[in-house]
Amino acid sequence: MSNNAQNIIDLPRPPLSMTSDGDALAGAEIEVQFLSGSVEKGSLISLQGPQQSVVVKTTHTACPRDISFSIIRSVKINRPIELQGNRQPLTARSNDVQLPEKSQPFQLHYNDNRVVDGVTWGWLVDEYGLHLFPRDTAGNSFRMFIPLQVLSLIHI
């Protein structure tokens, strides 16, 4: 969509629905939480959607590790995100239009019957997974990726 077309359509884009980081996430510190409950820390080499894997250089191995989405509960990318788009919110013109709050609660149901609740400042579902943008206890926004294949239900 061209910039002119974006200016003609006066509905706001969902917060953080467009990610423009691209290769900027390579090298970011990450925490991979496995379905087993264990956690592995390292630096992100790549998130490979078509191959359904994350390539990570872990803190305790010299060689990169290719981790399948099928064993991952979540990937927390520990790089603060600067919230963009400080536009004033539009006022709904009819009762049919409902604009989202700045933050939204979410509930994730995993295939292993585990349920996780939280609050996100934006979200996006693509063909590979759910991207959430929660805040940590210090108030910094971060990105979290959850592969779709490990989820049974998403409420946002």
Residue pairs with C-beta under 8 A, 6 or more apart in sequence:
10 90
11 90
12 85
12 87
12 89
12 90
12 99
13 85
14 100
14 122
14 123
14 124
15 83
15 85
15 100
15 102
15 121
15 122
15 133
16 81
16 83
16 84
16 121
16 122
16 123
16 124
16 133
17 122
17 123
17 124
19 124
19 131
19 143
25 44
25 47
25 77
25 79
25 143
26 44
26 45
26 46
27 43
27 44
28 43
28 44
28 77
28 78
28 79
29 41
29 42
29 43
29 44
29 77
29 78
29 79
30 41
30 42
30 43
30 44
30 54
30 56
30 75
30 76
30 77
30 78
31 39
31 40
31 41
31 75
31 76
31 78
32 39
32 40
32 41
32 42
32 54
32 56
32 67
32 72
32 74
32 75
33 39
33 72
33 73
33 74
33 75
33 76
34 40
34 71
34 72
34 73
35 71
35 72
35 73
35 110
35 112
35 150
36 71
40 56
40 58
40 67
41 58
41 59
42 56
42 57
42 58
42 59
42 65
43 56
43 57
44 54
44 55
44 56
44 75
44 77
45 55
45 56
45 57
45 64
46 54
46 55
47 54
47 55
47 75
47 145
48 54
48 55
49 126
49 127
49 128
49 129
52 68
52 69
52 70
52 128
52 147
52 149
53 66
53 67
53 68
53 69
54 66
54 67
54 69
54 72
54 75
55 64
55 65
55 66
55 67
56 64
56 65
56 67
57 63
57 64
57 65
58 65
69 128
69 129
69 147
69 149
69 150
70 147
70 149
70 150
72 146
72 147
72 150
73 110
73 114
73 146
73 150
74 144
74 145
74 146
75 144
75 145
75 146
76 142
76 143
76 144
77 142
77 143
77 144
77 145
78 142
79 142
79 143
80 140
80 141
80 142
81 133
81 141
81 142
81 143
82 141
83 121
83 141
89 99
90 99
92 98
92 99
102 121
103 119
103 120
103 121
104 119
104 120
104 123
104 156
105 117
105 118
105 119
105 120
105 156
106 117
106 118
106 119
106 120
106 123
106 132
106 154
106 155
106 156
107 115
107 116
107 117
107 154
107 155
108 115
108 116
108 117
108 130
108 146
108 151
108 153
108 154
108 155
109 115
109 151
109 152
109 153
109 154
109 155
110 116
110 150
110 151
110 152
111 150
111 151
111 152
118 132
118 134
119 134
119 135
120 132
120 133
120 134
120 156
121 133
121 134
121 135
121 141
122 132
122 133
123 130
123 131
123 132
123 133
123 156
124 130
124 131
125 131
125 148
125 154
127 148
128 147
128 148
129 145
129 146
129 147
129 148
130 145
130 146
130 148
130 151
130 154
131 143
131 144
131 145
132 143
132 144
132 146
133 141
133 142
133 143
133 144
134 141
134 142
134 144
135 141
135 142
136 142
